[in-house]
Amino acid sequence: MHNAERWTKVVDRMKLRMEGRGNMGSLMKNMMDTVEAPSEEETHALLAYLRRHSQKPIETRRYPDLATAGWTFREACSQCHALPEPASRQPGQWRSIVERMERNMAWMNRVVGSKRDAREPQFEIEGIVAYLERNARRN
Ligand code: HEC
């Protein structure tokens, strides 16, 4: 989900939480029961794995039409993680990813308990898929 840089911060924060030193304090430590926070070595391995498989963020200078034709893509797809690089996938790979993201969004709305807000960027699947396919990797 996240790009490499972001994973470093997320892992740091979660490790502190697991150690009972986050914003939930020792409550989190109690919830962990007998599960232990990862050691330095384990954290290192986890982070290396996450960074290796991290999101490739968009190289915006390659997309001069991001604020026009790519606007819905930009607004809808940067809400939970870095805006992904369209050329990181082949044309046929984007549709199923975008459909899964729509489910991720529905799930998140359920968790947060909010109704669809008309002021938020709408998830216009066809327009987003078309933009991504047009800019996808060609080889
Ligand atoms: C509601 C939050 C949310 C939104 C909005 C969102 N994503 Fe994601 N994205 C996630 C989560 C969670 C993951 C990791 C789990 C997964 O892959 O389903 C992820 C992972 C990804 C991945 C890596 C996984 C893979 O299969 O390659 C890509 C690429 C991606 N998102 C693209 C997009 C695009 C394109 C959009 C806009 C159409 C988008 N995301 C909008 C939450 C979101």
Boltz pocket constraint, residues with backbone or C-beta under 6 A from the ligand:
constraints:
  - pocket:
      binder: B
      contacts: [[A, 1], [A, 55], [A, 73], [A, 76], [A, 77], [A, 78], [A, 79], [A, 80], [A, 81], [A, 84], [A, 97], [A, 98], [A, 100], [A, 101], [A, 104], [A, 105], [A, 106], [A, 108], [A, 128]]
      max_distance: 6.0
